[in-house]
């Protein structure tokens, strides 16, 4: 009985760790792609001679404008 309980606990710990690792990887990739999106649109705005204004909420761009002045 004790051996089986130990195996079950180890299995739950492994599953928990895998969930944390996968969650961390998903968070990191979302952050990276959000950064790339902002970088690309701001560079395009600067190339067009404008000044970018960005408002973000979390990973999502809520507002973007490229003011050419």
mmCIF file of the N, C-alpha and C atoms, coordinates in Angstrom:
data_MODEL
# 
_entry.id   MODEL 
# 
loop_
_atom_site.group_PDB 
_atom_site.id 
_atom_site.type_symbol 
_atom_site.label_atom_id 
_atom_site.label_alt_id 
_atom_site.label_comp_id 
_atom_site.label_asym_id 
_atom_site.label_entity_id 
_atom_site.label_seq_id 
_atom_site.pdbx_PDB_ins_code 
_atom_site.Cartn_x 
_atom_site.Cartn_y 
_atom_site.Cartn_z 
_atom_site.occupancy 
_atom_site.B_iso_or_equiv 
_atom_site.pdbx_formal_charge 
_atom_site.auth_seq_id 
_atom_site.auth_comp_id 
_atom_site.auth_asym_id 
_atom_site.auth_atom_id 
_atom_site.pdbx_PDB_model_num 
ATOM 1   N N  . UNK A 1 1  ? 0.814  -1.199 0.000   1.00 0.00 ? 1  UNK A N  1 
ATOM 2   C CA . UNK A 1 1  ? 0.000  0.000  0.000   1.00 0.00 ? 1  UNK A CA 1 
ATOM 3   C C  . UNK A 1 1  ? 0.856  1.261  0.000   1.00 0.00 ? 1  UNK A C  1 
ATOM 4   N N  . UNK A 1 2  ? 1.913  1.301  0.778   1.00 0.00 ? 2  UNK A N  1 
ATOM 5   C CA . UNK A 1 2  ? 2.744  2.496  0.860   1.00 0.00 ? 2  UNK A CA 1 
ATOM 6   C C  . UNK A 1 2  ? 3.472  2.759  -0.456  1.00 0.00 ? 2  UNK A C  1 
ATOM 7   N N  . UNK A 1 3  ? 3.931  1.699  -1.126  1.00 0.00 ? 3  UNK A N  1 
ATOM 8   C CA . UNK A 1 3  ? 4.629  1.857  -2.399  1.00 0.00 ? 3  UNK A CA 1 
ATOM 9   C C  . UNK A 1 3  ? 3.697  2.477  -3.444  1.00 0.00 ? 3  UNK A C  1 
ATOM 10  N N  . UNK A 1 4  ? 2.470  2.019  -3.467  1.00 0.00 ? 4  UNK A N  1 
ATOM 11  C CA . UNK A 1 4  ? 1.497  2.538  -4.436  1.00 0.00 ? 4  UNK A CA 1 
ATOM 12  C C  . UNK A 1 4  ? 1.198  4.011  -4.162  1.00 0.00 ? 4  UNK A C  1 
ATOM 13  N N  . UNK A 1 5  ? 1.063  4.385  -2.917  1.00 0.00 ? 5  UNK A N  1 
ATOM 14  C CA . UNK A 1 5  ? 0.823  5.783  -2.566  1.00 0.00 ? 5  UNK A CA 1 
ATOM 15  C C  . UNK A 1 5  ? 1.988  6.663  -3.012  1.00 0.00 ? 5  UNK A C  1 
ATOM 16  N N  . UNK A 1 6  ? 3.210  6.149  -2.866  1.00 0.00 ? 6  UNK A N  1 
ATOM 17  C CA . UNK A 1 6  ? 4.395  6.886  -3.262  1.00 0.00 ? 6  UNK A CA 1 
ATOM 18  C C  . UNK A 1 6  ? 4.427  7.093  -4.777  1.00 0.00 ? 6  UNK A C  1 
ATOM 19  N N  . UNK A 1 7  ? 4.065  6.052  -5.519  1.00 0.00 ? 7  UNK A N  1 
ATOM 20  C CA . UNK A 1 7  ? 4.043  6.137  -6.981  1.00 0.00 ? 7  UNK A CA 1 
ATOM 21  C C  . UNK A 1 7  ? 2.992  7.161  -7.436  1.00 0.00 ? 7  UNK A C  1 
ATOM 22  N N  . UNK A 1 8  ? 1.834  7.164  -6.802  1.00 0.00 ? 8  UNK A N  1 
ATOM 23  C CA . UNK A 1 8  ? 0.773  8.108  -7.159  1.00 0.00 ? 8  UNK A CA 1 
ATOM 24  C C  . UNK A 1 8  ? 1.226  9.538  -6.863  1.00 0.00 ? 8  UNK A C  1 
ATOM 25  N N  . UNK A 1 9  ? 1.849  9.762  -5.730  1.00 0.00 ? 9  UNK A N  1 
ATOM 26  C CA . UNK A 1 9  ? 2.321  11.103 -5.374  1.00 0.00 ? 9  UNK A CA 1 
ATOM 27  C C  . UNK A 1 9  ? 3.388  11.584 -6.350  1.00 0.00 ? 9  UNK A C  1 
ATOM 28  N N  . UNK A 1 10 ? 4.303  10.706 -6.715  1.00 0.00 ? 10 UNK A N  1 
ATOM 29  C CA . UNK A 1 10 ? 5.346  11.081 -7.668  1.00 0.00 ? 10 UNK A CA 1 
ATOM 30  C C  . UNK A 1 10 ? 4.729  11.416 -9.025  1.00 0.00 ? 10 UNK A C  1 
ATOM 31  N N  . UNK A 1 11 ? 3.738  10.651 -9.433  1.00 0.00 ? 11 UNK A N  1 
ATOM 32  C CA . UNK A 1 11 ? 3.063  10.905 -10.701 1.00 0.00 ? 11 UNK A CA 1 
ATOM 33  C C  . UNK A 1 11 ? 2.365  12.253 -10.702 1.00 0.00 ? 11 UNK A C  1 
ATOM 34  N N  . UNK A 1 12 ? 1.701  12.590 -9.600  1.00 0.00 ? 12 UNK A N  1 
ATOM 35  C CA . UNK A 1 12 ? 1.029  13.887 -9.503  1.00 0.00 ? 12 UNK A CA 1 
ATOM 36  C C  . UNK A 1 12 ? 2.033  15.032 -9.510  1.00 0.00 ? 12 UNK A C  1 
ATOM 37  N N  . UNK A 1 13 ? 3.158  14.838 -8.855  1.00 0.00 ? 13 UNK A N  1 
ATOM 38  C CA . UNK A 1 13 ? 4.199  15.871 -8.843  1.00 0.00 ? 13 UNK A CA 1 
ATOM 39  C C  . UNK A 1 13 ? 4.751  16.078 -10.253 1.00 0.00 ? 13 UNK A C  1 
ATOM 40  N N  . UNK A 1 14 ? 4.994  15.006 -10.967 1.00 0.00 ? 14 UNK A N  1 
ATOM 41  C CA . UNK A 1 14 ? 5.514  15.106 -12.338 1.00 0.00 ? 14 UNK A CA 1 
ATOM 42  C C  . UNK A 1 14 ? 4.507  15.809 -13.239 1.00 0.00 ? 14 UNK A C  1 
ATOM 43  N N  . UNK A 1 15 ? 3.246  15.455 -13.134 1.00 0.00 ? 15 UNK A N  1 
ATOM 44  C CA . UNK A 1 15 ? 2.208  16.097 -13.939 1.00 0.00 ? 15 UNK A CA 1 
ATOM 45  C C  . UNK A 1 15 ? 2.119  17.583 -13.604 1.00 0.00 ? 15 UNK A C  1 
ATOM 46  N N  . UNK A 1 16 ? 2.183  17.912 -12.325 1.00 0.00 ? 16 UNK A N  1 
ATOM 47  C CA . UNK A 1 16 ? 2.144  19.313 -11.908 1.00 0.00 ? 16 UNK A CA 1 
ATOM 48  C C  . UNK A 1 16 ? 3.314  20.107 -12.463 1.00 0.00 ? 16 UNK A C  1 
ATOM 49  N N  . UNK A 1 17 ? 4.503  19.520 -12.420 1.00 0.00 ? 17 UNK A N  1 
ATOM 50  C CA . UNK A 1 17 ? 5.680  20.195 -12.959 1.00 0.00 ? 17 UNK A CA 1 
ATOM 51  C C  . UNK A 1 17 ? 5.572  20.392 -14.469 1.00 0.00 ? 17 UNK A C  1 
ATOM 52  N N  . UNK A 1 18 ? 5.067  19.388 -15.169 1.00 0.00 ? 18 UNK A N  1 
ATOM 53  C CA . UNK A 1 18 ? 4.888  19.515 -16.620 1.00 0.00 ? 18 UNK A CA 1 
ATOM 54  C C  . UNK A 1 18 ? 3.888  20.619 -16.966 1.00 0.00 ? 18 UNK A C  1 
ATOM 55  N N  . UNK A 1 19 ? 2.824  20.722 -16.195 1.00 0.00 ? 19 UNK A N  1 
ATOM 56  C CA . UNK A 1 19 ? 1.833  21.780 -16.420 1.00 0.00 ? 19 UNK A CA 1 
ATOM 57  C C  . UNK A 1 19 ? 2.477  23.153 -16.212 1.00 0.00 ? 19 UNK A C  1 
ATOM 58  N N  . UNK A 1 20 ? 3.289  23.289 -15.168 1.00 0.00 ? 20 UNK A N  1 
ATOM 59  C CA . UNK A 1 20 ? 3.974  24.557 -14.927 1.00 0.00 ? 20 UNK A CA 1 
ATOM 60  C C  . UNK A 1 20 ? 4.959  24.903 -16.041 1.00 0.00 ? 20 UNK A C  1 
ATOM 61  N N  . UNK A 1 21 ? 5.694  23.924 -16.513 1.00 0.00 ? 21 UNK A N  1 
ATOM 62  C CA . UNK A 1 21 ? 6.664  24.158 -17.589 1.00 0.00 ? 21 UNK A CA 1 
ATOM 63  C C  . UNK A 1 21 ? 5.960  24.562 -18.872 1.00 0.00 ? 21 UNK A C  1 
ATOM 64  N N  . UNK A 1 22 ? 4.912  23.845 -19.243 1.00 0.00 ? 22 UNK A N  1 
ATOM 65  C CA . UNK A 1 22 ? 4.168  24.166 -20.469 1.00 0.00 ? 22 UNK A CA 1 
ATOM 66  C C  . UNK A 1 22 ? 3.524  25.549 -20.342 1.00 0.00 ? 22 UNK A C  1 
ATOM 67  N N  . UNK A 1 23 ? 2.955  25.848 -19.183 1.00 0.00 ? 23 UNK A N  1 
ATOM 68  C CA . UNK A 1 23 ? 2.358  27.166 -18.961 1.00 0.00 ? 23 UNK A CA 1 
ATOM 69  C C  . UNK A 1 23 ? 3.392  28.275 -19.074 1.00 0.00 ? 23 UNK A C  1 
ATOM 70  N N  . UNK A 1 24 ? 4.575  28.050 -18.527 1.00 0.00 ? 24 UNK A N  1 
ATOM 71  C CA . UNK A 1 24 ? 5.649  29.029 -18.629 1.00 0.00 ? 24 UNK A CA 1 
ATOM 72  C C  . UNK A 1 24 ? 6.097  29.243 -20.061 1.00 0.00 ? 24 UNK A C  1 
ATOM 73  N N  . UNK A 1 25 ? 6.191  28.161 -20.819 1.00 0.00 ? 25 UNK A N  1 
ATOM 74  C CA . UNK A 1 25 ? 6.580  28.277 -22.235 1.00 0.00 ? 25 UNK A CA 1 
ATOM 75  C C  . UNK A 1 25 ? 5.527  29.030 -23.045 1.00 0.00 ? 25 UNK A C  1 
ATOM 76  N N  . UNK A 1 26 ? 4.264  28.771 -22.772 1.00 0.00 ? 26 UNK A N  1 
ATOM 77  C CA . UNK A 1 26 ? 3.192  29.482 -23.476 1.00 0.00 ? 26 UNK A CA 1 
ATOM 78  C C  . UNK A 1 26 ? 3.220  30.973 -23.150 1.00 0.00 ? 26 UNK A C  1 
ATOM 79  N N  . UNK A 1 27 ? 3.432  31.293 -21.885 1.00 0.00 ? 27 UNK A N  1 
ATOM 80  C CA . UNK A 1 27 ? 3.517  32.695 -21.463 1.00 0.00 ? 27 UNK A CA 1 
ATOM 81  C C  . UNK A 1 27 ? 4.696  33.387 -22.135 1.00 0.00 ? 27 UNK A C  1 
ATOM 82  N N  . UNK A 1 28 ? 5.844  32.730 -22.148 1.00 0.00 ? 28 UNK A N  1 
ATOM 83  C CA . UNK A 1 28 ? 7.049  33.310 -22.750 1.00 0.00 ? 28 UNK A CA 1 
ATOM 84  C C  . UNK A 1 28 ? 6.868  33.523 -24.254 1.00 0.00 ? 28 UNK A C  1 
ATOM 85  N N  . UNK A 1 29 ? 6.262  32.559 -24.939 1.00 0.00 ? 29 UNK A N  1 
ATOM 86  C CA . UNK A 1 29 ? 6.078  32.705 -26.385 1.00 0.00 ? 29 UNK A CA 1 
ATOM 87  C C  . UNK A 1 29 ? 5.083  33.820 -26.696 1.00 0.00 ? 29 UNK A C  1 
ATOM 88  N N  . UNK A 1 30 ? 4.028  33.945 -25.909 1.00 0.00 ? 30 UNK A N  1 
ATOM 89  C CA . UNK A 1 30 ? 3.054  35.014 -26.127 1.00 0.00 ? 30 UNK A CA 1 
ATOM 90  C C  . UNK A 1 30 ? 3.710  36.381 -25.906 1.00 0.00 ? 30 UNK A C  1 
ATOM 91  N N  . UNK A 1 31 ? 4.538  36.476 -24.885 1.00 0.00 ? 31 UNK A N  1 
ATOM 92  C CA . UNK A 1 31 ? 5.247  37.716 -24.611 1.00 0.00 ? 31 UNK A CA 1 
ATOM 93  C C  . UNK A 1 31 ? 6.193  38.068 -25.757 1.00 0.00 ? 31 UNK A C  1 
ATOM 94  N N  . UNK A 1 32 ? 6.908  37.088 -26.271 1.00 0.00 ? 32 UNK A N  1 
ATOM 95  C CA . UNK A 1 32 ? 7.847  37.301 -27.369 1.00 0.00 ? 32 UNK A CA 1 
ATOM 96  C C  . UNK A 1 32 ? 7.135  37.787 -28.628 1.00 0.00 ? 32 UNK A C  1 
ATOM 97  N N  . UNK A 1 33 ? 6.037  37.134 -28.989 1.00 0.00 ? 33 UNK A N  1 
ATOM 98  C CA . UNK A 1 33 ? 5.322  37.509 -30.208 1.00 0.00 ? 33 UNK A CA 1 
ATOM 99  C C  . UNK A 1 33 ? 4.624  38.863 -30.057 1.00 0.00 ? 33 UNK A C  1 
ATOM 100 N N  . UNK A 1 34 ? 4.202  39.200 -28.865 1.00 0.00 ? 34 UNK A N  1 
ATOM 101 C CA . UNK A 1 34 ? 3.635  40.520 -28.614 1.00 0.00 ? 34 UNK A CA 1 
ATOM 102 C C  . UNK A 1 34 ? 4.709  41.586 -28.805 1.00 0.00 ? 34 UNK A C  1 
ATOM 103 N N  . UNK A 1 35 ? 5.901  41.315 -28.312 1.00 0.00 ? 35 UNK A N  1 
ATOM 104 C CA . UNK A 1 35 ? 7.029  42.237 -28.490 1.00 0.00 ? 35 UNK A CA 1 
ATOM 105 C C  . UNK A 1 35 ? 7.364  42.413 -29.977 1.00 0.00 ? 35 UNK A C  1 
ATOM 106 N N  . UNK A 1 36 ? 7.392  41.308 -30.724 1.00 0.00 ? 36 UNK A N  1 
ATOM 107 C CA . UNK A 1 36 ? 7.672  41.393 -32.156 1.00 0.00 ? 36 UNK A CA 1 
ATOM 108 C C  . UNK A 1 36 ? 6.628  42.227 -32.898 1.00 0.00 ? 36 UNK A C  1 
ATOM 109 N N  . UNK A 1 37 ? 5.374  42.059 -32.520 1.00 0.00 ? 37 UNK A N  1 
ATOM 110 C CA . UNK A 1 37 ? 4.303  42.814 -33.176 1.00 0.00 ? 37 UNK A CA 1 
ATOM 111 C C  . UNK A 1 37 ? 4.503  44.319 -32.963 1.00 0.00 ? 37 UNK A C  1 
ATOM 112 N N  . UNK A 1 38 ? 4.784  44.712 -31.730 1.00 0.00 ? 38 UNK A N  1 
ATOM 113 C CA . UNK A 1 38 ? 5.002  46.127 -31.429 1.00 0.00 ? 38 UNK A CA 1 
ATOM 114 C C  . UNK A 1 38 ? 6.235  46.642 -32.160 1.00 0.00 ? 38 UNK A C  1 
ATOM 115 N N  . UNK A 1 39 ? 7.295  45.863 -32.145 1.00 0.00 ? 39 UNK A N  1 
ATOM 116 C CA . UNK A 1 39 ? 8.534  46.272 -32.816 1.00 0.00 ? 39 UNK A CA 1 
ATOM 117 C C  . UNK A 1 39 ? 8.306  46.490 -34.309 1.00 0.00 ? 39 UNK A C  1 
ATOM 118 N N  . UNK A 1 40 ? 7.609  45.581 -34.949 1.00 0.00 ? 40 UNK A N  1 
ATOM 119 C CA . UNK A 1 40 ? 7.370  45.674 -36.396 1.00 0.00 ? 40 UNK A CA 1 
ATOM 120 C C  . UNK A 1 40 ? 6.514  46.884 -36.770 1.00 0.00 ? 40 UNK A C  1 
ATOM 121 N N  . UNK A 1 41 ? 5.438  47.125 -36.030 1.00 0.00 ? 41 UNK A N  1 
ATOM 122 C CA . UNK A 1 41 ? 4.574  48.245 -36.404 1.00 0.00 ? 41 UNK A CA 1 
ATOM 123 C C  . UNK A 1 41 ? 5.219  49.588 -36.078 1.00 0.00 ? 41 UNK A C  1 
ATOM 124 N N  . UNK A 1 42 ? 6.023  49.658 -35.020 1.00 0.00 ? 42 UNK A N  1 
ATOM 125 C CA . UNK A 1 42 ? 6.699  50.924 -34.724 1.00 0.00 ? 42 UNK A CA 1 
ATOM 126 C C  . UNK A 1 42 ? 7.798  51.209 -35.746 1.00 0.00 ? 42 UNK A C  1 
ATOM 127 N N  . UNK A 1 43 ? 8.537  50.179 -36.137 1.00 0.00 ? 43 UNK A N  1 
ATOM 128 C CA . UNK A 1 43 ? 9.570  50.382 -37.159 1.00 0.00 ? 43 UNK A CA 1 
ATOM 129 C C  . UNK A 1 43 ? 8.954  50.856 -38.478 1.00 0.00 ? 43 UNK A C  1 
ATOM 130 N N  . UNK A 1 44 ? 7.838  50.274 -38.856 1.00 0.00 ? 44 UNK A N  1 
ATOM 131 C CA . UNK A 1 44 ? 7.135  50.682 -40.078 1.00 0.00 ? 44 UNK A CA 1 
ATOM 132 C C  . UNK A 1 44 ? 6.687  52.136 -39.978 1.00 0.00 ? 44 UNK A C  1 
ATOM 133 N N  . UNK A 1 45 ? 6.203  52.528 -38.806 1.00 0.00 ? 45 UNK A N  1 
ATOM 134 C CA . UNK A 1 45 ? 5.758  53.897 -38.598 1.00 0.00 ? 45 UNK A CA 1 
ATOM 135 C C  . UNK A 1 45 ? 6.938  54.864 -38.712 1.00 0.00 ? 45 UNK A C  1 
ATOM 136 N N  . UNK A 1 46 ? 8.061  54.526 -38.092 1.00 0.00 ? 46 UNK A N  1 
ATOM 137 C CA . UNK A 1 46 ? 9.250  55.378 -38.178 1.00 0.00 ? 46 UNK A CA 1 
ATOM 138 C C  . UNK A 1 46 ? 9.753  55.478 -39.617 1.00 0.00 ? 46 UNK A C  1 
ATOM 139 N N  . UNK A 1 47 ? 9.702  54.376 -40.349 1.00 0.00 ? 47 UNK A N  1 
ATOM 140 C CA . UNK A 1 47 ? 10.131 54.386 -41.755 1.00 0.00 ? 47 UNK A CA 1 
ATOM 141 C C  . UNK A 1 47 ? 9.258  55.314 -42.599 1.00 0.00 ? 47 UNK A C  1 
ATOM 142 N N  . UNK A 1 48 ? 7.982  55.407 -42.242 1.00 0.00 ? 48 UNK A N  1 
ATOM 143 C CA . UNK A 1 48 ? 7.056  56.279 -42.966 1.00 0.00 ? 48 UNK A CA 1 
ATOM 144 C C  . UNK A 1 48 ? 7.145  57.731 -42.483 1.00 0.00 ? 48 UNK A C  1 
ATOM 145 N N  . UNK A 1 49 ? 8.039  58.004 -41.526 1.00 0.00 ? 49 UNK A N  1 
ATOM 146 C CA . UNK A 1 49 ? 8.221  59.368 -41.038 1.00 0.00 ? 49 UNK A CA 1 
ATOM 147 C C  . UNK A 1 49 ? 7.244  59.773 -39.956 1.00 0.00 ? 49 UNK A C  1 
ATOM 148 N N  . UNK A 1 50 ? 6.675  58.813 -39.272 1.00 0.00 ? 50 UNK A N  1 
ATOM 149 C CA . UNK A 1 50 ? 5.697  59.121 -38.235 1.00 0.00 ? 50 UNK A CA 1 
ATOM 150 C C  . UNK A 1 50 ? 6.217  58.880 -36.834 1.00 0.00 ? 50 UNK A C  1 
ATOM 151 N N  . UNK A 1 51 ? 5.368  59.210 -35.870 1.00 0.00 ? 51 UNK A N  1 
ATOM 152 C CA . UNK A 1 51 ? 5.661  58.983 -34.457 1.00 0.00 ? 51 UNK A CA 1 
ATOM 153 C C  . UNK A 1 51 ? 4.577  58.054 -33.893 1.00 0.00 ? 51 UNK A C  1 
ATOM 154 N N  . UNK A 1 52 ? 4.947  56.825 -33.514 1.00 0.00 ? 52 UNK A N  1 
ATOM 155 C CA . UNK A 1 52 ? 3.945  55.864 -33.065 1.00 0.00 ? 52 UNK A CA 1 
ATOM 156 C C  . UNK A 1 52 ? 3.441  56.150 -31.650 1.00 0.00 ? 52 UNK A C  1 
ATOM 157 N N  . UNK A 1 53 ? 2.163  55.892 -31.449 1.00 0.00 ? 53 UNK A N  1 
ATOM 158 C CA . UNK A 1 53 ? 1.541  55.925 -30.126 1.00 0.00 ? 53 UNK A CA 1 
ATOM 159 C C  . UNK A 1 53 ? 0.864  54.574 -29.926 1.00 0.00 ? 53 UNK A C  1 
ATOM 160 N N  . UNK A 1 54 ? 1.261  53.879 -28.860 1.00 0.00 ? 54 UNK A N  1 
ATOM 161 C CA . UNK A 1 54 ? 0.746  52.530 -28.616 1.00 0.00 ? 54 UNK A CA 1 
ATOM 162 C C  . UNK A 1 54 ? 0.166  52.459 -27.216 1.00 0.00 ? 54 UNK A C  1 
ATOM 163 N N  . UNK A 1 55 ? -0.996 51.824 -27.117 1.00 0.00 ? 55 UNK A N  1 
ATOM 164 C CA . UNK A 1 55 ? -1.596 51.536 -25.818 1.00 0.00 ? 55 UNK A CA 1 
ATOM 165 C C  . UNK A 1 55 ? -1.853 50.042 -25.766 1.00 0.00 ? 55 UNK A C  1 
ATOM 166 N N  . UNK A 1 56 ? -1.308 49.396 -24.728 1.00 0.00 ? 56 UNK A N  1 
ATOM 167 C CA . UNK A 1 56 ? -1.457 47.948 -24.597 1.00 0.00 ? 56 UNK A CA 1 
ATOM 168 C C  . UNK A 1 56 ? -2.187 47.597 -23.316 1.00 0.00 ? 56 UNK A C  1 
ATOM 169 N N  . UNK A 1 57 ? -2.871 46.485 -23.365 1.00 0.00 ? 57 UNK A N  1 
ATOM 170 C CA . UNK A 1 57 ? -3.495 45.895 -22.191 1.00 0.00 ? 57 UNK A CA 1 
ATOM 171 C C  . UNK A 1 57 ? -3.070 44.436 -22.170 1.00 0.00 ? 57 UNK A C  1 
ATOM 172 N N  . UNK A 1 58 ? -2.154 44.123 -21.283 1.00 0.00 ? 58 UNK A N  1 
ATOM 173 C CA . UNK A 1 58 ? -1.598 42.772 -21.274 1.00 0.00 ? 58 UNK A CA 1 
ATOM 174 C C  . UNK A 1 58 ? -0.769 42.573 -22.526 1.00 0.00 ? 58 UNK A C  1 
ATOM 175 N N  . UNK A 1 59 ? -1.090 41.553 -23.286 1.00 0.00 ? 59 UNK A N  1 
ATOM 176 C CA . UNK A 1 59 ? -0.369 41.276 -24.528 1.00 0.00 ? 59 UNK A CA 1 
ATOM 177 C C  . UNK A 1 59 ? -1.048 41.893 -25.743 1.00 0.00 ? 59 UNK A C  1 
ATOM 178 N N  . UNK A 1 60 ? -2.213 42.454 -25.551 1.00 0.00 ? 60 UNK A N  1 
ATOM 179 C CA . UNK A 1 60 ? -3.026 42.937 -26.667 1.00 0.00 ? 60 UNK A CA 1 
ATOM 180 C C  . UNK A 1 60 ? -2.810 44.439 -26.889 1.00 0.00 ? 60 UNK A C  1 
ATOM 181 N N  . UNK A 1 61 ? -2.669 44.832 -28.156 1.00 0.00 ? 61 UNK A N  1 
ATOM 182 C CA . UNK A 1 61 ? -2.583 46.247 -28.503 1.00 0.00 ? 61 UNK A CA 1 
ATOM 183 C C  . UNK A 1 61 ? -4.009 46.787 -28.572 1.00 0.00 ? 61 UNK A C  1 
ATOM 184 N N  . UNK A 1 62 ? -4.303 47.742 -27.690 1.00 0.00 ? 62 UNK A N  1 
ATOM 185 C CA . UNK A 1 62 ? -5.642 48.321 -27.619 1.00 0.00 ? 62 UNK A CA 1 
ATOM 186 C C  . UNK A 1 62 ? -5.774 49.482 -28.598 1.00 0.00 ? 62 UNK A C  1 
ATOM 187 N N  . UNK A 1 63 ? -4.708 50.275 -28.722 1.00 0.00 ? 63 UNK A N  1 
ATOM 188 C CA . UNK A 1 63 ? -4.745 51.432 -29.609 1.00 0.00 ? 63 UNK A CA 1 
ATOM 189 C C  . UNK A 1 63 ? -3.371 51.618 -30.238 1.00 0.00 ? 63 UNK A C  1 
ATOM 190 N N  . UNK A 1 64 ? -3.364 51.933 -31.534 1.00 0.00 ? 64 UNK A N  1 
ATOM 191 C CA . UNK A 1 64 ? -2.126 52.261 -32.227 1.00 0.00 ? 64 UNK A CA 1 
ATOM 192 C C  . UNK A 1 64 ? -2.406 53.367 -33.214 1.00 0.00 ? 64 UNK A C  1 
ATOM 193 N N  . UNK A 1 65 ? -1.554 54.385 -33.199 1.00 0.00 ? 65 UNK A N  1 
ATOM 194 C CA . UNK A 1 65 ? -1.642 55.425 -34.224 1.00 0.00 ? 65 UNK A CA 1 
ATOM 195 C C  . UNK A 1 65 ? -0.235 55.837 -34.616 1.00 0.00 ? 65 UNK A C  1 
ATOM 196 N N  . UNK A 1 66 ? -0.124 56.265 -35.861 1.00 0.00 ? 66 UNK A N  1 
ATOM 197 C CA . UNK A 1 66 ? 1.152  56.723 -36.403 1.00 0.00 ? 66 UNK A CA 1 
ATOM 198 C C  . UNK A 1 66 ? 0.956  58.158 -36.867 1.00 0.00 ? 66 UNK A C  1 
ATOM 199 N N  . UNK A 1 67 ? 1.338  59.101 -36.014 1.00 0.00 ? 67 UNK A N  1 
ATOM 200 C CA . UNK A 1 67 ? 1.134  60.524 -36.310 1.00 0.00 ? 67 UNK A CA 1 
ATOM 201 C C  . UNK A 1 67 ? 2.289  61.052 -37.143 1.00 0.00 ? 67 UNK A C  1 
ATOM 202 N N  . UNK A 1 68 ? 1.955  61.484 -38.327 1.00 0.00 ? 68 UNK A N  1 
ATOM 203 C CA . UNK A 1 68 ? 2.967  62.059 -39.215 1.00 0.00 ? 68 UNK A CA 1 
ATOM 204 C C  . UNK A 1 68 ? 2.882  63.583 -39.083 1.00 0.00 ? 68 UNK A C  1 
ATOM 205 N N  . UNK A 1 69 ? 3.950  64.150 -38.620 1.00 0.00 ? 69 UNK A N  1 
ATOM 206 C CA . UNK A 1 69 ? 3.872  65.583 -38.372 1.00 0.00 ? 69 UNK A CA 1 
ATOM 207 C C  . UNK A 1 69 ? 4.958  66.282 -39.004 1.00 0.00 ? 69 UNK A C  1 
# 
